[in-house]
Amino acid sequence: MGGFLKYLNPDIRFISRNTHASDVMKMYECEKEKLKIRLNSVPGMLCLTSDLWTACTNSGYICLTAHFVDEEWLKVASDALDKVRASIKYVKASEARMIKFMECARKVDIEFTTSLCLDVPTRWNSTYLMLASGIKYQRAFSMLECDDLAYKHCPTEDEWERGKAMCEFLEPFYDITTLISGSSYPTSNLYFMEVWNIAHLLEKNSRSRDEVVKSMCLKMQSKFEKYWEEYSDILSMGAMFDSRMKLKLVEYCYSTLDPLSSEDKINRLKTKLYILYDEYKKKGDDASLSKVSQPSGSCNSEVGESKFMEGVRRQEVGKLKMNPNVFAAYRSYRGATSEAKSALDV
């Protein structure tokens, strides 16, 4: 065989069995590293399946197959959003199209009570409003696709489902944005709780099984954390000065986000508050100091906290809302961590 190969190609170089085995192992290691890099870039989780068999030499083998969703599949979210946006833009482009769309809504027994709205792509709250208005008239858009041959942007069923998932994810953020931007009631004491709600939602949805929601959440989380680290102390002070919340609720909120660092954050916050308290104490007269140290202050605090807890049971504290599960966890935490209060604490 060697002579025949030399005849075909005089320049051929023969390698030993060991060299050949070494080259195969080098190729294997190279491909393994490529696979590691590829799997490390997967935006979600892996699903593994296995297959076992025995060769004719009675050697046993196992084969692992990894199933995952790649970046191309995530493009479905963008496609869904683009189609909803294009559909609404198409209908709102002329009065004649709007009239035709309203007729399609009546055909499928949908009452046209709210108008369609377009979003500003860089603002999440407007994206939520656009999705919510479009999803309500899903069947009307399907009817329009049948009645108007010029309409080419109707989302598929899968794209509508993707739009609904994004809408459900964005709804709490829209509610929180609306709350803290209110102008008819004081909001500084509400900021911390609502921003904590955002942090809590991002933390929860960063582990979502829906890869699109998870991808959106991780991007939002990376931006949010920059502001949270810088402003959480300022926001929490506003909450602590609210007699319905005080320090205990702030402690609970910090502990749910990061139990390992929560104690350090609370101690840092206490230090800043005591410094602020001492400054006011120095400037105050004897009358104001005596009022601070009167036992009635503790009573007022207890009354304020009682009203807060009762308001939370109704899920409405002023404009503040708390999930019932969060409320139950907070009550448990509050009961397990009671301690003596200083003049500042009350």
C-alpha positions as CSV (number, residue, x, y, z in Angstrom):
1,M,0.0,0.0,0.0
2,G,2.9,2.4,0.9
3,G,4.5,1.8,-2.5
4,F,1.2,2.4,-4.3
5,L,0.7,5.7,-2.5
6,K,4.3,6.8,-3.3
7,Y,3.6,6.0,-6.9
8,L,0.5,8.2,-6.9
9,N,2.2,11.0,-5.0
10,P,6.0,10.9,-4.5
11,D,5.8,13.8,-1.9
12,I,3.6,11.9,0.4
13,R,4.8,11.7,4.0
14,F,3.8,8.7,6.1
15,I,3.0,9.2,9.8
16,S,3.2,6.7,12.6
17,R,0.1,5.3,14.4
18,N,1.0,7.4,17.5
19,T,1.3,10.6,15.5
20,H,-2.1,9.9,14.0
21,A,-3.7,9.3,17.4
22,S,-2.0,12.5,18.7
23,D,-3.4,14.6,15.8
24,V,-6.9,13.2,16.4
25,M,-6.8,14.1,20.1
26,K,-5.5,17.6,19.2
27,M,-8.5,18.1,16.8
28,Y,-10.8,16.8,19.5
29,E,-9.5,19.3,22.1
30,C,-9.8,22.1,19.6
31,E,-13.4,21.2,18.7
32,K,-14.3,20.8,22.4
33,E,-13.1,24.3,23.1
34,K,-15.2,25.6,20.2
35,L,-18.2,23.8,21.6
36,K,-17.6,25.2,25.1
37,I,-17.5,28.8,23.7
38,R,-20.7,28.1,21.7
39,L,-22.6,26.7,24.6
40,N,-21.4,29.5,26.9
41,S,-23.0,32.0,24.5
42,V,-26.4,30.3,24.6
43,P,-28.9,32.9,26.1
44,G,-31.0,30.3,28.0
45,M,-30.8,26.8,29.5
46,L,-29.8,23.5,27.8
47,C,-31.9,20.4,27.5
48,L,-29.9,17.2,27.3
49,T,-30.9,13.9,25.8
50,S,-28.8,10.8,25.8
51,D,-28.5,7.6,23.7
52,L,-26.7,4.4,24.8
53,W,-25.4,1.6,22.6
54,T,-22.9,-1.2,22.5
55,A,-20.5,-1.7,19.6
56,C,-19.7,-5.1,18.1
57,T,-16.6,-5.2,20.3
58,N,-18.8,-5.0,23.4
59,S,-17.5,-1.5,24.1
60,G,-20.2,0.8,25.6
61,Y,-20.9,4.3,24.3
62,I,-23.1,7.2,25.3
63,C,-24.0,10.1,23.1
64,L,-25.3,13.4,24.5
65,T,-27.4,15.8,22.4
66,A,-27.9,19.4,23.6
67,H,-31.1,21.3,22.6
68,F,-31.2,25.1,23.1
69,V,-32.7,28.3,21.8
70,D,-30.2,30.5,20.0
71,E,-30.2,34.2,19.2
72,E,-32.0,33.7,15.9
73,W,-35.0,32.4,17.8
74,L,-34.9,35.4,20.1
75,K,-35.5,37.5,16.9
76,V,-39.1,36.2,17.1
77,A,-39.7,38.8,19.9
78,S,-38.5,41.6,17.7
79,D,-40.6,40.4,14.8
80,A,-43.7,40.2,17.0
81,L,-43.2,43.7,18.3
82,D,-42.4,45.1,14.8
83,K,-45.6,43.5,13.4
84,V,-47.9,44.9,16.1
85,R,-46.3,48.3,15.6
86,A,-46.7,48.1,11.8
87,S,-50.3,46.9,12.1
88,I,-51.3,49.8,14.3
89,K,-49.4,52.3,12.1
90,Y,-51.2,50.9,9.1
91,V,-54.7,51.3,10.6
92,K,-54.0,54.8,11.9
93,A,-52.5,56.0,8.6
94,S,-55.9,57.1,7.3
95,E,-59.5,57.7,8.4
96,A,-60.7,55.2,5.8
97,R,-58.5,52.4,7.2
98,M,-59.6,53.2,10.8
99,I,-63.3,53.0,9.8
100,K,-62.7,49.7,8.0
101,F,-60.8,48.4,11.1
102,M,-63.7,49.4,13.4
103,E,-66.0,47.5,11.1
104,C,-63.8,44.4,11.4
105,A,-64.0,44.8,15.2
106,R,-67.8,44.8,15.1
107,K,-67.7,41.7,12.9
108,V,-65.9,39.7,15.5
109,D,-68.0,41.2,18.4
110,I,-65.3,43.5,19.8
111,E,-66.5,46.8,21.1
112,F,-64.2,49.6,20.0
113,T,-63.8,51.4,23.3
114,T,-60.1,52.3,23.4
115,S,-58.0,53.8,20.7
116,L,-54.9,52.2,19.2
117,C,-51.6,53.9,20.2
118,L,-48.1,53.8,18.8
119,D,-45.0,53.6,21.0
120,V,-41.8,55.4,21.3
121,P,-39.3,52.5,20.8
122,T,-37.0,53.9,23.5
123,R,-39.7,54.1,26.2
124,W,-40.9,50.8,27.8
125,N,-44.1,52.3,29.2
126,S,-45.3,53.4,25.7
127,T,-44.4,50.0,24.3
128,Y,-46.6,48.4,27.0
129,L,-49.5,50.7,26.0
130,M,-49.0,49.9,22.3
131,L,-49.0,46.1,23.0
132,A,-52.0,46.3,25.3
133,S,-54.1,48.3,22.8
134,G,-53.1,46.0,19.9
135,I,-53.7,42.7,21.8
136,K,-57.2,43.8,22.7
137,Y,-58.1,43.9,19.0
138,Q,-56.2,40.7,17.9
139,R,-59.2,39.1,16.2
140,A,-60.0,42.4,14.5
141,F,-56.6,42.5,12.9
142,S,-57.1,38.9,11.7
143,M,-60.4,40.0,10.2
144,L,-58.7,43.0,8.6
145,E,-56.2,40.6,7.0
146,C,-59.0,38.9,5.2
147,D,-60.9,42.0,4.2
148,D,-58.0,44.2,3.2
149,L,-55.5,42.6,0.8
150,A,-53.1,45.6,1.2
151,Y,-52.7,44.8,4.9
152,K,-49.5,42.6,5.1
153,H,-48.4,43.0,8.7
154,C,-50.8,40.8,10.7
155,P,-48.9,38.9,13.4
156,T,-49.1,35.1,13.5
157,E,-50.6,33.3,16.5
158,D,-47.2,32.6,17.9
159,E,-46.2,36.3,17.5
160,W,-49.4,37.3,19.3
161,E,-48.6,35.0,22.2
162,R,-45.1,36.5,22.3
163,G,-46.6,39.9,22.4
164,K,-48.8,38.9,25.3
165,A,-45.8,37.6,27.2
166,M,-44.0,40.9,26.7
167,C,-47.1,42.9,27.7
168,E,-47.5,40.9,30.9
169,F,-43.9,41.5,31.8
170,L,-44.0,45.2,31.1
171,E,-47.3,45.9,32.9
172,P,-45.9,46.2,36.4
173,F,-43.3,48.6,35.2
174,Y,-45.9,50.8,33.6
175,D,-48.0,50.9,36.8
176,I,-44.9,51.8,38.8
177,T,-43.9,54.6,36.4
178,T,-47.4,56.0,36.5
179,L,-47.4,55.9,40.3
180,I,-44.1,57.7,41.0
181,S,-44.8,60.3,38.3
182,G,-48.0,61.5,40.0
183,S,-48.5,65.2,40.6
184,S,-51.6,65.2,42.7
185,Y,-50.1,63.5,45.8
186,P,-46.7,63.3,47.5
187,T,-44.5,60.6,46.0
188,S,-41.0,60.9,47.7
189,N,-42.0,58.4,50.4
190,L,-43.2,55.9,47.7
191,Y,-40.1,55.9,45.6
192,F,-38.1,53.3,47.5
193,M,-40.9,50.7,47.7
194,E,-41.7,51.1,44.0
195,V,-38.1,51.0,42.9
196,W,-37.6,47.9,45.1
197,N,-40.6,46.4,43.3
198,I,-38.8,47.0,40.0
199,A,-35.6,45.3,41.4
200,H,-37.7,42.4,42.7
201,L,-39.5,42.0,39.4
202,L,-36.2,42.1,37.5
203,E,-34.6,39.5,39.9
204,K,-37.6,37.2,39.5
205,N,-37.9,37.5,35.7
206,S,-34.1,37.1,35.2
207,R,-34.8,33.4,35.9
208,S,-37.9,33.2,33.6
209,R,-38.3,30.1,31.4
210,D,-39.5,32.4,28.7
211,E,-36.2,33.2,26.9
212,V,-37.5,36.5,25.4
213,V,-38.7,37.8,28.7
214,K,-35.4,36.7,30.3
215,S,-33.3,38.4,27.7
216,M,-35.3,41.6,28.0
217,C,-35.0,41.4,31.8
218,L,-31.2,40.9,31.9
219,K,-30.7,43.9,29.7
220,M,-32.9,46.1,31.8
221,Q,-31.3,44.7,35.0
222,S,-27.8,45.7,33.9
223,K,-28.9,49.3,33.4
224,F,-31.1,49.4,36.6
225,E,-28.3,48.2,38.9
226,K,-26.2,51.3,38.1
227,Y,-28.9,53.6,39.4
228,W,-30.0,51.4,42.3
229,E,-26.5,51.3,43.8
230,E,-26.2,55.1,43.6
231,Y,-29.6,56.2,44.7
232,S,-31.0,53.4,47.0
233,D,-29.8,55.2,50.2
234,I,-31.6,58.5,49.2
235,L,-34.8,56.7,48.3
236,S,-34.8,54.6,51.4
237,M,-34.5,57.7,53.6
238,G,-37.8,58.9,52.2
239,A,-39.4,55.6,53.0
240,M,-38.0,55.6,56.6
241,F,-39.4,59.0,57.3
242,D,-42.9,57.7,56.4
243,S,-44.3,56.6,59.8
244,R,-46.2,53.8,58.1
245,M,-43.0,52.1,56.9
246,K,-40.0,53.0,59.0
247,L,-36.8,51.0,59.1
248,K,-38.2,47.5,59.3
249,L,-39.8,47.6,55.8
250,V,-36.5,48.9,54.4
251,E,-34.6,46.1,56.1
252,Y,-37.0,43.5,54.7
253,C,-36.7,44.9,51.1
254,Y,-32.9,44.9,51.2
255,S,-32.9,41.3,52.6
256,T,-35.0,40.0,49.8
257,L,-32.7,41.4,47.1
258,D,-29.3,40.4,48.6
259,P,-29.3,38.8,52.1
260,L,-25.5,38.8,52.2
261,S,-25.1,42.5,51.8
262,S,-28.4,43.7,53.4
263,E,-26.9,44.1,56.9
264,D,-24.1,46.3,55.7
265,K,-26.4,48.4,53.7
266,I,-28.7,48.9,56.7
267,N,-25.8,49.8,58.9
268,R,-24.5,52.3,56.4
269,L,-28.0,53.8,56.1
270,K,-28.3,54.0,59.9
271,T,-25.0,55.8,60.1
272,K,-26.1,58.4,57.6
273,L,-29.4,58.9,59.4
274,Y,-27.8,59.3,62.8
275,I,-25.4,61.9,61.4
276,L,-28.4,63.8,60.0
277,Y,-30.3,63.3,63.2
278,D,-27.5,64.7,65.3
279,E,-27.3,67.8,63.1
280,Y,-31.0,68.5,63.7
281,K,-30.5,67.7,67.4
282,K,-27.8,70.3,67.7
283,K,-29.9,73.0,66.1
284,G,-33.1,72.2,68.0
285,D,-34.2,73.9,71.2
286,D,-35.1,72.2,74.5
287,A,-38.8,72.0,73.6
288,S,-38.2,70.2,70.3
289,L,-35.8,67.8,71.9
290,S,-38.2,66.9,74.6
291,K,-40.9,66.2,72.0
292,V,-38.5,63.8,70.3
293,S,-37.9,61.8,73.5
294,Q,-41.5,61.7,74.7
295,P,-43.1,58.2,74.9
296,S,-45.9,59.4,72.7
297,G,-43.6,59.3,69.8
298,S,-43.4,55.5,70.1
299,C,-47.2,55.4,70.3
300,N,-47.6,57.5,67.1
301,S,-45.2,55.2,65.4
302,E,-47.1,52.1,66.4
303,V,-50.4,53.7,65.2
304,G,-48.7,54.6,61.9
305,E,-47.4,51.1,61.4
306,S,-50.8,49.7,62.3
307,K,-52.4,51.8,59.6
308,F,-49.7,50.7,57.2
309,M,-50.3,47.0,57.9
310,E,-54.1,47.4,57.6
311,G,-53.6,49.3,54.3
312,V,-51.3,46.6,53.0
313,R,-54.0,44.0,53.7
314,R,-56.2,46.0,51.3
315,Q,-53.2,46.2,49.0
316,E,-53.4,50.0,49.0
317,V,-51.3,52.2,51.2
318,G,-52.0,55.7,49.9
319,K,-50.9,54.9,46.4
320,L,-48.6,52.0,47.5
321,K,-49.5,48.4,46.5
322,M,-48.0,45.2,47.8
323,N,-48.3,41.7,46.5
324,P,-50.1,39.5,49.1
325,N,-47.3,37.0,49.1
326,V,-44.8,39.8,49.7
327,F,-47.0,41.1,52.5
328,A,-47.1,37.7,54.2
329,A,-43.3,37.4,54.0
330,Y,-42.9,40.9,55.4
331,R,-45.1,40.1,58.4
332,S,-43.1,37.0,59.1
333,Y,-39.8,38.9,58.8
334,R,-41.1,41.7,61.0
335,G,-42.2,39.3,63.7
336,A,-38.9,37.4,63.7
337,T,-36.6,40.5,63.9
338,S,-38.2,42.7,66.5
339,E,-35.7,44.7,68.6
340,A,-35.4,47.6,70.9
341,K,-35.9,51.0,69.2
342,S,-33.8,54.2,69.7
343,A,-35.1,57.7,69.6
344,L,-34.4,57.9,65.9
345,D,-36.0,54.5,65.2
346,V,-39.3,55.6,66.7
